[in-house]
Amino acid sequence: MPPGARRDVYLLITQPGADRISKPHPAGSVEHIIVTRGRALVGLIGAPEELGEGDYICYPADQTHMFKALEPDTYALLVAEQN
């Protein structure tokens, strides 16, 4: 890992109607998401992808991005990288 780099790991447990819109993080930030249960719209605001169980996406988190559950009790693993 480069000096000063940071990796944070989160378990997201989300519900439809509780959309998560995130403002841009520091330049060079990247997020990785794996949906482990349910379905969700994930990614950059202008181009989110629909993901199901086992699907993966990586996107630049230094732009506005979103996570929107499409099914109750949608679970995802989020790895946030800041370099």
C-alpha positions as CSV (number, residue, x, y, z in Angstrom):
1,M,0.0,0.0,0.0
2,P,1.4,3.4,-0.9
3,P,2.5,5.7,2.1
4,G,-0.6,7.5,3.4
5,A,-3.1,5.3,1.6
6,R,-6.2,4.2,3.5
7,R,-8.7,1.4,3.0
8,D,-12.0,1.2,4.9
9,V,-14.3,-1.8,4.7
10,Y,-18.1,-1.4,5.4
11,L,-21.1,-3.8,5.4
12,L,-24.1,-1.9,4.0
13,I,-27.5,-3.1,5.1
14,T,-30.0,-1.0,3.1
15,Q,-33.7,-0.6,2.4
16,P,-35.6,0.8,-0.6
17,G,-36.4,4.5,0.0
18,A,-33.2,5.1,2.0
19,D,-31.1,6.2,-0.9
20,R,-27.5,7.1,-0.1
21,I,-26.1,10.0,-2.2
22,S,-22.4,10.7,-1.4
23,K,-20.6,13.9,-2.2
24,P,-17.2,13.6,-3.8
25,H,-14.4,12.3,-1.6
26,P,-10.8,13.5,-1.9
27,A,-9.2,13.3,-5.4
28,G,-8.1,9.8,-6.4
29,S,-10.6,8.1,-4.1
30,V,-12.1,4.8,-5.4
31,E,-15.0,2.6,-4.1
32,H,-15.5,-1.1,-4.7
33,I,-18.9,-2.6,-4.1
34,I,-20.0,-6.3,-4.1
35,V,-23.8,-6.9,-3.6
36,T,-24.2,-10.0,-1.4
37,R,-28.0,-10.0,-1.1
38,G,-30.8,-8.2,-3.0
39,R,-30.4,-5.7,-5.8
40,A,-29.2,-2.1,-6.0
41,L,-28.5,0.8,-8.3
42,V,-24.8,1.8,-7.6
43,G,-22.2,4.1,-9.0
44,L,-21.9,7.6,-10.4
45,I,-25.0,9.7,-10.3
46,G,-25.2,10.1,-14.1
47,A,-24.6,6.4,-14.8
48,P,-25.5,4.0,-12.0
49,E,-25.5,0.3,-12.7
50,E,-28.1,-2.2,-11.5
51,L,-26.3,-4.9,-9.5
52,G,-27.6,-8.2,-8.1
53,E,-26.2,-10.8,-5.7
54,G,-22.5,-11.5,-6.5
55,D,-22.1,-8.5,-8.8
56,Y,-19.2,-6.1,-8.4
57,I,-18.6,-2.5,-9.4
58,C,-15.6,-0.1,-9.0
59,Y,-16.0,3.6,-9.6
60,P,-14.2,6.9,-8.9
61,A,-15.5,8.2,-5.5
62,D,-14.1,11.7,-6.1
63,Q,-17.4,12.3,-8.1
64,T,-20.9,12.3,-6.7
65,H,-22.1,8.7,-6.4
66,M,-25.0,6.7,-5.1
67,F,-26.3,3.5,-3.6
68,K,-30.0,2.8,-3.9
69,A,-31.5,-0.5,-2.6
70,L,-34.1,-2.0,-5.0
71,E,-35.1,-4.8,-2.6
72,P,-35.7,-4.9,1.1
73,D,-32.6,-6.0,3.2
74,T,-30.1,-5.4,0.4
75,Y,-26.6,-6.2,1.7
76,A,-23.3,-5.0,0.1
77,L,-19.6,-5.0,1.0
78,L,-18.0,-1.6,0.4
79,V,-14.2,-1.1,0.2
80,A,-13.3,2.6,0.1
81,E,-9.8,3.6,-1.0
82,Q,-8.1,6.9,-0.5
83,N,-4.6,7.4,-1.8
